[in-house]
Amino acid sequence: MKRQVIICASIVAFIIAGIVISSKRKKISAEKAGTVIFLNGTSSAGKSSIIKELQKIYGDSFAVVIGDDFLATYAMEYPRPDSMKPDVYQRQMLKDAFSHVKQRSLRNEKVFVDFAEVNEKHYCAILDCKKIVKILVYCPLDVLVDRIAERNRSGNSKEARTLSMSFGQFLNMYKLQELPEEIVVDRIETSRLKYALQIAEQDMKPFVEQFKLDTLKEIVLVPKNRWDLIVNTGSNSPRKIAKTISEYLSKRDQ
């Protein structure tokens, strides 16, 4: 009987030791995980162009995950079951996308992630948010209109974008400044916004209500959420912005 007790105790001790070792390994892996740099912004804001310039700076020392490419491939390989609601499927896609980013970060020093619009709560449950650098890529509405029109004229279906998608994301990401400590993204004449909406044939009502286009001559835009760095592709080239990001990351790592 004593022998059986000893054997059982040994087995339990072995299992516990295995769990502890596994836990330590996971902790070490998490500590070694590379920094994840999120580039968020409206569709066609210029994130992909910035990524290309960053590749020239960093070469193969970092990984790149393009949100549009990942989600498109995912939808082909794992089609939505008829029994699954679209919003549930969308959440599952994002969860798997961020799990993929996590795995890449465990194998690389840095991972640059290009996503149009991502809510922090979607990835903080999977990734270590302390190691995430959040960069907002801003582009004025009138510049967005020109870029999307140019993309759609190219005839490449993969490059095609819709104005309604970009404009909807713009409403979700920006607001009028309310407090002096809020970081200013842009100061822009309301006439520019109205012109962009007219050219794009978009419904003005949401913009008029959110940005008070009927009462203000100039509006001060700020982001709705917190960002570590904000860049403006309407006034700076992708090359210059990539250099700015590189310098920011270097100072942050010191």
C-alpha positions as CSV (number, residue, x, y, z in Angstrom):
1,M,0.0,0.0,0.0
2,K,2.8,2.4,0.9
3,R,4.5,1.5,-2.3
4,Q,1.4,2.5,-4.3
5,V,1.1,5.7,-2.4
6,I,4.7,6.5,-3.2
7,I,4.2,5.7,-6.9
8,C,1.1,7.9,-7.0
9,A,2.9,10.7,-5.2
10,S,5.8,10.5,-7.7
11,I,3.4,10.6,-10.6
12,V,1.6,13.7,-9.2
13,A,5.0,15.4,-8.6
14,F,6.1,14.6,-12.1
15,I,2.9,16.1,-13.6
16,I,3.2,19.2,-11.4
17,A,6.8,19.6,-12.4
18,G,5.9,19.3,-16.0
19,I,3.2,22.0,-15.6
20,V,5.7,24.3,-13.9
21,I,8.3,23.8,-16.6
22,S,5.8,24.4,-19.3
23,S,4.6,27.5,-17.6
24,K,8.1,28.8,-17.3
25,R,8.8,28.1,-20.9
26,K,5.7,30.0,-22.0
27,K,6.8,32.9,-19.8
28,I,10.3,32.9,-21.3
29,S,8.8,32.8,-24.8
30,A,6.5,35.7,-24.0
31,E,9.4,37.7,-22.6
32,K,11.4,37.1,-25.8
33,A,8.5,37.9,-28.1
34,G,9.3,40.7,-30.4
35,T,7.6,44.1,-30.5
36,V,4.4,44.3,-32.6
37,I,3.9,47.6,-34.5
38,F,0.3,48.2,-35.6
39,L,-0.2,50.6,-38.4
40,N,-3.9,51.5,-38.3
41,G,-5.8,54.0,-40.4
42,T,-8.6,54.2,-43.0
43,S,-8.5,52.1,-46.1
44,S,-6.2,53.8,-48.7
45,A,-4.6,56.0,-46.0
46,G,-1.1,54.8,-47.2
47,K,-0.2,52.1,-44.8
48,S,1.1,49.7,-47.4
49,S,3.4,52.3,-49.0
50,I,4.9,53.0,-45.5
51,I,5.4,49.3,-45.0
52,K,7.4,49.1,-48.3
53,E,9.6,51.9,-47.2
54,L,10.1,50.3,-43.8
55,Q,11.2,47.1,-45.5
56,K,14.0,49.1,-47.2
57,I,15.2,50.2,-43.8
58,Y,14.9,47.0,-41.8
59,G,15.3,44.3,-44.6
60,D,14.5,40.8,-43.3
61,S,15.0,41.7,-39.6
62,F,11.2,42.0,-39.2
63,A,8.0,40.3,-40.3
64,V,5.0,41.9,-42.0
65,V,1.4,40.9,-41.7
66,I,-1.0,42.6,-44.1
67,G,-4.6,42.5,-42.7
68,D,-6.3,42.5,-46.1
69,D,-4.2,39.7,-47.5
70,F,-4.5,37.5,-44.3
71,L,-8.3,37.9,-44.1
72,A,-8.7,37.2,-47.9
73,T,-6.7,34.0,-47.7
74,Y,-8.5,33.0,-44.5
75,A,-11.9,33.4,-46.1
76,M,-10.8,31.2,-49.0
77,E,-9.3,28.4,-46.8
78,Y,-12.0,28.6,-44.1
79,P,-15.3,29.7,-45.6
80,R,-18.0,30.8,-43.2
81,P,-20.3,27.9,-42.3
82,D,-24.0,28.6,-43.0
83,S,-24.7,28.1,-39.4
84,M,-22.3,30.9,-38.3
85,K,-23.5,34.5,-38.2
86,P,-21.3,37.0,-40.1
87,D,-20.3,39.0,-37.1
88,V,-19.3,35.9,-35.2
89,Y,-17.2,34.8,-38.2
90,Q,-15.6,38.2,-38.4
91,R,-14.6,38.0,-34.8
92,Q,-13.1,34.6,-35.3
93,M,-11.1,35.8,-38.3
94,L,-9.7,38.7,-36.3
95,K,-8.9,36.3,-33.4
96,D,-7.0,34.0,-35.7
97,A,-5.3,36.9,-37.4
98,F,-3.9,38.2,-34.1
99,S,-2.9,34.7,-33.0
100,H,-0.9,34.5,-36.3
101,V,0.7,37.8,-35.4
102,K,1.6,36.5,-32.0
103,Q,3.3,33.4,-33.5
104,R,5.2,35.6,-35.8
105,S,6.4,37.8,-33.0
106,L,7.7,34.8,-31.1
107,R,10.0,34.1,-34.1
108,N,11.0,37.7,-35.1
109,E,12.4,40.7,-33.4
110,K,9.6,42.9,-34.7
111,V,6.4,42.4,-36.6
112,F,4.7,45.3,-38.6
113,V,1.0,44.8,-38.9
114,D,-1.1,46.6,-41.5
115,F,-4.8,46.8,-40.5
116,A,-7.4,49.4,-41.6
117,E,-9.3,49.7,-38.4
118,V,-8.8,47.6,-35.2
119,N,-10.3,47.9,-31.8
120,E,-7.7,47.5,-29.0
121,K,-9.9,45.0,-27.1
122,H,-9.8,42.6,-30.0
123,Y,-6.0,42.1,-29.8
124,C,-5.1,42.8,-26.2
125,A,-6.7,39.5,-25.2
126,I,-4.2,37.7,-27.4
127,L,-1.1,39.9,-27.6
128,D,1.0,41.5,-24.9
129,C,-0.3,45.1,-25.2
130,K,2.7,46.4,-23.3
131,K,4.8,45.4,-26.3
132,I,2.5,46.8,-29.0
133,V,3.3,50.1,-30.6
134,K,0.2,51.7,-32.0
135,I,0.7,54.1,-35.0
136,L,-2.2,56.0,-36.5
137,V,-1.9,56.6,-40.2
138,Y,-4.0,59.7,-41.0
139,C,-5.1,60.9,-44.4
140,P,-7.4,63.8,-45.2
141,L,-10.7,62.9,-46.8
142,D,-10.1,64.8,-50.0
143,V,-6.7,63.0,-50.5
144,L,-8.5,59.7,-49.8
145,V,-11.0,60.4,-52.6
146,D,-8.2,61.0,-55.1
147,R,-6.3,57.9,-54.0
148,I,-9.3,55.6,-54.1
149,A,-10.2,56.9,-57.6
150,E,-6.7,56.3,-58.8
151,R,-6.7,52.8,-57.4
152,N,-10.0,51.9,-59.0
153,R,-8.8,53.3,-62.3
154,S,-5.9,50.8,-62.3
155,G,-8.3,48.0,-63.2
156,N,-6.8,45.7,-60.6
157,S,-9.7,44.1,-58.7
158,K,-7.4,43.4,-55.7
159,E,-6.5,47.1,-55.4
160,A,-10.1,48.3,-55.7
161,R,-11.6,50.1,-52.7
162,T,-14.9,51.7,-51.9
163,L,-15.3,55.3,-50.7
164,S,-18.1,54.3,-48.3
165,M,-15.8,52.0,-46.4
166,S,-13.0,54.6,-46.0
167,F,-15.4,57.3,-45.0
168,G,-17.2,55.1,-42.5
169,Q,-13.8,54.2,-40.9
170,F,-13.0,58.0,-40.8
171,L,-16.1,58.6,-38.7
172,N,-15.2,55.8,-36.4
173,M,-11.6,57.0,-35.8
174,Y,-11.8,60.8,-35.5
175,K,-13.7,63.4,-33.6
176,L,-13.6,67.1,-32.9
177,Q,-11.2,68.3,-30.3
178,E,-12.9,68.8,-26.9
179,L,-10.0,69.1,-24.5
180,P,-6.7,71.1,-25.0
181,E,-4.6,68.1,-24.0
182,E,-5.9,66.0,-26.8
183,I,-3.4,65.3,-29.6
184,V,-4.3,67.2,-32.8
185,V,-4.3,65.2,-36.0
186,D,-5.2,67.9,-38.4
187,R,-6.6,71.4,-38.7
188,I,-8.7,71.5,-41.8
189,E,-11.2,73.9,-43.4
190,T,-14.7,72.5,-43.5
191,S,-14.9,73.5,-47.2
192,R,-12.3,70.8,-48.0
193,L,-14.4,68.1,-46.2
194,K,-17.6,69.2,-47.9
195,Y,-15.9,69.2,-51.3
196,A,-14.6,65.6,-50.6
197,L,-18.1,64.5,-49.6
198,Q,-19.6,66.0,-52.8
199,I,-17.1,64.5,-55.1
200,A,-17.5,61.1,-53.4
201,E,-21.3,61.4,-53.5
202,Q,-21.4,60.5,-49.8
203,D,-24.2,61.2,-47.3
204,M,-23.1,64.4,-45.6
205,K,-25.4,64.1,-42.6
206,P,-23.2,62.0,-40.4
207,F,-20.2,64.3,-41.1
208,V,-22.2,67.4,-40.5
209,E,-23.4,66.1,-37.2
210,Q,-20.1,64.7,-36.0
211,F,-17.8,67.5,-37.2
212,K,-20.3,70.4,-37.2
213,L,-19.6,71.3,-40.8
214,D,-22.6,73.6,-40.9
215,T,-21.4,75.9,-38.2
216,L,-17.6,75.8,-38.2
217,K,-15.2,77.2,-40.8
218,E,-12.3,75.1,-39.6
219,I,-12.3,72.0,-37.5
220,V,-9.6,70.5,-35.3
221,L,-9.5,66.7,-35.6
222,V,-8.3,64.4,-32.9
223,P,-8.3,60.6,-32.6
224,K,-11.0,58.9,-30.6
225,N,-8.5,56.5,-29.1
226,R,-4.9,56.7,-27.7
227,W,-1.9,56.2,-30.1
228,D,1.8,56.1,-29.5
229,L,2.6,57.9,-32.8
230,I,0.5,59.7,-35.4
231,V,1.6,60.3,-39.0
232,N,0.0,62.3,-41.8
233,T,0.3,60.9,-45.3
234,G,-1.5,63.9,-46.7
235,S,1.5,66.1,-46.0
236,N,4.4,63.6,-45.8
237,S,5.8,61.0,-48.2
238,P,5.9,57.3,-47.2
239,R,9.7,57.5,-47.2
240,K,9.8,60.4,-44.7
241,I,7.1,58.7,-42.5
242,A,9.1,55.4,-42.5
243,K,12.1,57.3,-41.3
244,T,10.1,59.0,-38.6
245,I,8.8,55.6,-37.4
246,S,12.2,54.1,-37.5
247,E,13.6,56.9,-35.4
248,Y,10.7,56.6,-32.9
249,L,11.3,52.9,-32.5
250,S,15.0,53.4,-32.0
251,K,14.4,55.9,-29.2
252,R,11.8,53.7,-27.7
253,D,14.1,50.7,-27.5
254,Q,16.9,52.7,-25.8
